[in-house]
Amino acid sequence: MIIDGRSGTAAAMSDRTCPLCTMNDVLDHPEKYECMTCGHEWEKEEQARVVKDAHGNVLENGDVVQMVKDLKLKGTSKVLKSGMKSKPIRLVDGDHEIDCKMDGMSIALKALFVKKVQK
């Protein structure tokens, strides 16, 4: 473990290699990588978030999903029945990855309770 002098926090060496010198002693900073051998710095690549449904299909914005299990909505007497389809979904960050409308209500769902269907 190495102490980062600028922020005083520990920055562990990563398993990445430097694109210039191909050495693997690379510091992992919050917004960039830095090679300790040659001093080269490069930006971290943003990795696209992949959200998969209950059957392993990749979900995207605008997909239509269907419930695979009955779910009772907390705070209401409504139940989302198995087989109920949504309007086109929107993927969001957080614990509940899907934001959609079902039965006239806006709800947030976890992807493991839905499957992708044809529009």
N, C-alpha and C positions, 0 to 999 in steps of 0.2 A: 504494500500500500504506500502511496506517495502523497505527501501533503502539497496541495496546490497553494503556492505562495500568494497569489492574487486574492483568493477568497478565504484561505485558511481552512478549506475543507479537503477531505481526502478524495483523491481521484484515482480509482483503480486502473491498472493497465488493461487494455482490452485485447481481444483475440484478433483484431484487425491488423492489417499490414499497411505500411506507408506506400502510397502510389509512386513515390520517387525512388526511395532507397530499398524498398521491400523488406524492411526490418519490422519486427512485430512489437517493438517497445513504443506503443502509442498510448498517449494520455487521452482520456475520455472526458472532455469538458462539456458543460450543459449545451452549448450551441455549436461546438466544433471538435475536431480531433487534432492532436498535435504529436508529431514524431519527436521523440527525445533524442534520436541519433542525428538527424539532419535539420531539425527545427521546422520542417514543413508543416503548415496548418491548412486544413480544408474543412469545408462546411459539412455538417451531417446531412444525409439524404433523408427526406421525409418519406417514411414508409407508409404506403396506403393501407388503411385499415380494411381488413377483410371480415365481413359479417356473413356467417353461414347459418342457414335454417336448420331445423331439426333433422333433415335428411342429408345435410352436408352441401347443399346447393348454395352458391354465392349469391347474396342479395345485393341489389343496387337500388339507388333512388328511383322511384317510379314503378317498381315492381308491385304486383298484387300478391298478397299472402292470404293463406287460409289457416284457421286454427286447427291444431292437431289434438287438442285436449280442452275439455271444459275448464274455464277459469272464472271464479267468482271475483267480481271487482270489489275491492275494499271500499267501504264507506257507502256502498249502494246495495240495492237488492238485485242488481242486474248480474247476469251470468253470460259470458261469452261462450257460446256453444261450439263444440267441435264441428268443423265444416263451414263456419261462418267466414265470409270473405271480407277483405278490407278494400278501401279505396286505395289508390296508389300511395306507397309508403315514402317516408323520408328517413334516412339514416342519421342518427345523432350520436354524439359522444356520451359516454356514461354507462351506467349499469343497465338501463333499459335502452337497447340499441335502436329500436324501431318506434317511430312516431307516425300514427295513422288515424284514420277515422273508421269506426265500425259501429253500425247500428245508430248512426247520427251523433256519436260521441267521439271526441278526440282523446286518444289513449296512448300510453307508452307501453310497449311490450318487449319482453326478452325474446331474442331470436329462437331460442330453443322450444318455444311453444307454437311456432308457425312453420308452414311449408310454402314454398314458392309455387304459384299456379300461373297458368296462361291468362293473359288479359282478356 
